[in-house]
Amino acid sequence: MPTRLFSFFILILSLVCSTQVPASDHQDIKIAYITQEQQVPAALSNLEPFVADKGLQGALLGLKDSNTTGQFTDQNYLLEQVIVPIGGDVKAAFTELLTQGVQLIVVNLAAAQLEQLDQINKNQALLFDVATRTDAFRHKQCLSNVLHLLPSRAMRADALAQYMLKKRWNRWFLVQGNTPEDALCAQAIKRSAKRFGMKIVAEKKWLHTYDARRTAQSDIPVFTQVDDYDVLIVADEQGLFGEYISYRTWLPRPVIGTQGLVATAWHRTHEQWGAVQIQNRFKAMASRQMQEQDYAAYLAVRAIGEAVTRTRAMDAVSIKAYLLSADFKLQGYKGRPLSFRSWNGQLRQPVLLAAPTSLVTAAPLEGFLHPNNELDSLGYDQPETQCQ
């Protein structure tokens, strides 16, 4: 073979080899999912069965989608499931994950437990909170290495307030349950009322301890005899009585809040912006409808996948930096790209307003503007928070 032709052959061969992904570039990305089994609550309605794996199925779907992309980027995503039994030691299970060197952890736990894990973590791992809606974590009691995937109570209340303002339903009657979570929900509603110029004309606490189903027809009409109002807002996060308010009030008024028209991250009736596709895929995989925590866990795993694909980094510091940067955008099936607020780790996202069997609208509504991002018109904005 002539020397010139041989040299040309070697050059072509070297170019072909250089385009192949070296074996050393293969990445195994380990993600942990931690939750705790819950005691099955007393059934308020046989139509709503208790979902034991709420959140986990969303993480598994996110893992499946990330690995589909990973086939082309030579990345393999692994999910370690840590399900602590009732009465088990969540802190010990979390500490074991840190000992193993896991740096990306999806946390599906109550607010008090998340706070404890944050104190143990000490910035070793990046935590993805897929369960809480606590305003304090986004406002005053800021968690340093936690990203929040669900809308906060303030975001939900602001979404409802925008719609009420659009409808000119400005006079509110607030009915609050007697749990600590109900008090926090009511606090968020009062903040939104003040923020959007609404007036709470009446406020009552539901203190009945007996079965609301047996007393609804007789007691709720009496309980709701107050001055005139446009809309009744329920703060009943446990669902102990709120479902029985509608159609039984003294005045014929719409019910919103935790029951009636609700503000939520996800809803089974949502089909716009490609949502019907993920709804069907999830149902085929899990044999049930997607819940809020499933959606949040799905987004958490997909956010990790997006960050690793773009940066090829697997450590918590690098991934957090990318997720909080202006370059990060995530498809969330809500018509707008999702991103994280750099000051408190809250995921920016539209909030769906849904009735039991129909999607009404999505906030922020047209006309509610913001100097930087209209999604920041929901919840605590950067000038309002102590988080940095």
N, C-alpha and C positions, 0 to 999 in steps of 0.2 A: 504494500500500500504506500503511495507517495507520502512524503513527510507532511506536505501541506494538507492533504486530505485527512491524514491521521490526526493532525492537530485540530482540524475542524470538527471531526467526530468526537474527540475528547471534550471540546468546548460545549457541544450540544449535550453530551451526556452529563457534564457538570451542571448545566443549566436545568436540565430535567430533574436531577437529584436535589438541587437547591430549592425547588418548588415544593417538594414533599415535606410534610410536617415531621420533624424528628421525633423518635419515640420518647425522648426526654421531655417533650412538650405536652405529653398527656397529663391531664389533671383529674384527680379524684377530689371532689368538693364535698366535705362532710357537713351536714346540717343536722342539728338535733331538734326534736320536737318534744316539749315537756308539758304535761298536764296532770291533773289528778281526777280520779273517778269521783263522781258526784252521787250523793244520795238521791234516789228517785223521789221527786216531790209529790205531794198529794195532787192528783189530777183535778184541774179546774174544769177541763172539758175532755171528753174521750176523743174529740176530733183532732187534738194536738198531742200526739204521742211524745214521750220523752226521748230525746235524741242523745245517745250515750257518746257517739263519736263526733260530736259537733266540733269542727275545726280540723280534725285529723284528716278527714276525707278531702278537704280543700287543699291541705298541704301535699297529699299524695297526688292530686291532680296537677298541682304546680310542679311537683317533681317530675311527673310524666312529661309535661310540656317542656321543662328545662332540659330533660334528657333528649327530647326530640331535636332541639337545637344543638345540644352537645354532640350529636352524631357528626355534625359538620365542623365543629370546633375542637374535637378530640377532648371533650370534657364529660366527666361522668359524675352525676349528682347522687349522693347517698343520704338517706334519711334515717336517723336513729330515733326510734320512738321510745320515749320514757313516760310511761303511764303509771303514776304513783297511786297505789290503792287508797281507799278511804281510810283515814287515820294514819297513813304513811308519812314518812319524813321527806317533804319536798326539798327542804334545804340540803339534806344529805345527798339526794339524787342530783341536785343541781351542782353541788360541790364535786361530785364524781365526774360530771361532764367537764368541769373546768380542769380537773386533774388529768383527764384524757387529752386535754388540749383542744377541745372543741371551741371554736371561736364564733360560730354562727348558730344562734339558738332561738327557735320560735317558741314563745311562751304563751300558753293558753291557761292562765291562772287569774284568780281574783286580784283586786287592786292591792290588798294588804300583803298577799304573797309575792306579788311582783315587786313591791317596795322592799321586802326582805331580801329577795334575790339580787336586787340592785346594790344593796349594801354589801352582800357577799362578793359580788362580781368584781367590783373595784376596777372597772374598765378592761377586764381580761377578755371578755366576749362581747359581741354585739347582739343585743336582745331585740327581738321583734315581738312587740306586745300585740296580740290579736284578740284580746278579750275585754280590756277595760275601756271605759269612756270617761274616766276621772279627769275633771278639769284641772285639779291641782297639779297633776303631773305635767300638764301643758302650760301652766300659768305661774304657779309659785313654787311648788314642791318638785322642781325639775329633776328628772332622772338623766344622768349624764350620758349613758351609753345605751339608751333605749329608743327605739323607733316605734311610733304608735300607728297602727293600721286602721283602726276603727274611728269613725267620727266621735269627737268628744260630745258631752252633753251640751256644751255651749254651741257647737256647730249644729247640732240637731235642733236646738231651740231657735237659733237664728234662721235656719231653713224654714221652720214653721212660721216664724214671725214675718219673713219676707212674703210668704204666700198670703198670710192674713192681711198684711198691709196692702198687697195687690188687690185683694178682695174687699178691702175697706171694712174688715171685721176687727175693729179697733178696741172693743170693750170685752174684756176677758173675765171669765169666772174660773178660778183655779181651785181644783179639788186635789188634795195631796194625801197620799197614804201615810202610814205611821212607821215606815222603815227608814233607816239612815240614807239608803239610796234614793228613796222618794224625796227626802229633804234636799239632797243635792240636785235632783232633777228640778224641783220647784225653785231652787236658787238660780239655776240656769235659765228657767223660764222668766223669772223676775228680771234678770239681767237683760234678756232679749227684749222684754216689754219696754224697759227704760231706754234701751238702745234705739229701738225703732218707733218710739213715741206712742206705744200702746198704753192702755189703762186697765189695770186689774181692779175691777169694780167690786168684786167679792172674792173671798178666799175662805175655804173650809178644809178641815182635816177629817178624813174618813176613819173613824175610831171604832167602827163596828167589828166585833171579833167573831160574830156568828156567821153562818153560811149565807153569803150574799145571794145565792141562787134562790133561797127560800124567802128572802125578805125584799128582793129588788122591787117587785111590783108595789109593795106598800110603803117601803121606807125611802126609796130614791126620789119619788115625787115630792115627798115632804122635805127631804134633805136638800133638794135643789130649789126650794122656794126662796129666791133672793131677788134683788133688784134686776132690772132688765140688763141683758148682756148679749153680745153677738155670737160668742163661741165659748164652749166649756172645755177647759184644758185639764187633762188628767195626768197626774204624776204618780203612777203605780207601776214601778219597774218589775215587781214580782208577779204582776197579773192577778192580784188577789180579789179585786172588785171592779176594775176599770171596764171589763168587757160588758158589765151589766148596766152601765150608765146610759148607753145609747138607747133611744126610743122610750126611755122611762123618765126623762127629766120633766119638771113641771112646765117649762117652756120648750117649744119645739126648736131646739138649737143644735148645730153640728157639734160633734165631740172630736177633739184632736189630742195629741200628746203621745202618751205611751200606748193608748188604745184609740180606735177610730181611725183618723188620718194620722199616720205615724211617719216620723223622719228616720230613715234607716240607710245603712250602707248598701244593702242588697235586699231584693224582694223577689219572690217567686213569680210575680206577674211582669217583671222587667224583661222586655224583649227587644228594646231599641239598641242601636249601635253595635249589632253583632252579639248581643247578650243571649239571644235564643240559642246560639251555637254552644256557648259554654254551659248554659242551663241544660241542654240536652246531653252534652258529654258528661256532665257531673251526674245527672240522674241515671244514665246508663252505667256509670261506674259504681255509684254509691247506693242505688235503688231508693233514693229519696230526693227531696228538693234541697237545693243549696241554702244554707243558713248564713247569717251575717259572719259568724266566726269562721265558717268554711271559706267565705270570700276573702276575709282578712288573711287567713293562713295561706290561701292561694297566692295573693298578692305578695306576701312576705317571701315565699320561695321564688316567685317569678322576679322579684326585685333583686334577690341574691343572684339569680341566673343572669339577669341583665348586666349587673355590675361585674361579675366574673367574666362574662363574654367580652365586655368592652375593655376591661383593664387587664385580664388574665391574672389578677391578684386574688389570693384566697385568705388573706389575713383581715382581721376585723378593722384595723385602722384604715387600710386602703379602701376597703369596701364602704365603710362609713363615709369617708371623704368623698367618694364618687356619688353615693346616694344623696348626699346633702348638697352636691354641686348643681350648678345650673345646667350641666350637660345631661343629667339623668331625667329620663321621661319613661313612663310606664303605661302600657295599654291596660285600661281598666274596664272596658265595655260600658263607658258612660259618656262617650262623645267628646271627652277632653283628655289630654295627657295628664297623668297623675305625677306628682313630685312631692318631695319632703320639704317641710319648712325647716330651714337651717337653724332657727333659734330654739325650737322645742321638739324637733323630731316627729311632728305630726304630719301624716300623709294628707296632702291637699287632694280633695276629691269632691265631685258633686254629691249632694245628699238627696236621695230619692224620697219623695213624698208619696205614700201609697195607702190606699184603702185596702180592706181585706182581700179583695179580688180584682183590683185594678191599680195600675200606676197612674197617679194624677199628674205629677210633674217632677222636675228635678231642679234643685237650687244649687247655685245662685240663679235667681230669675233675671230675665232681661230687665235692664234699667238699674240694677244694683251694681255700681261700678267700684273699682279699686284702682289706686294709682299704679300698682305693679301687677297684680294677679287677681282677677275677679273671684277666684276660689278662696282668697284670703278675706273676703267679706263674710265668711262663715267662721264663727269661733273667735278666739282671742288673736288679734293681730299683733305684729311684732312690737309696736309702741305700747301695747296694753299688758305685755307679759314681762315677768322678771327673768325669764329664761334667756340665755345668751347662746 
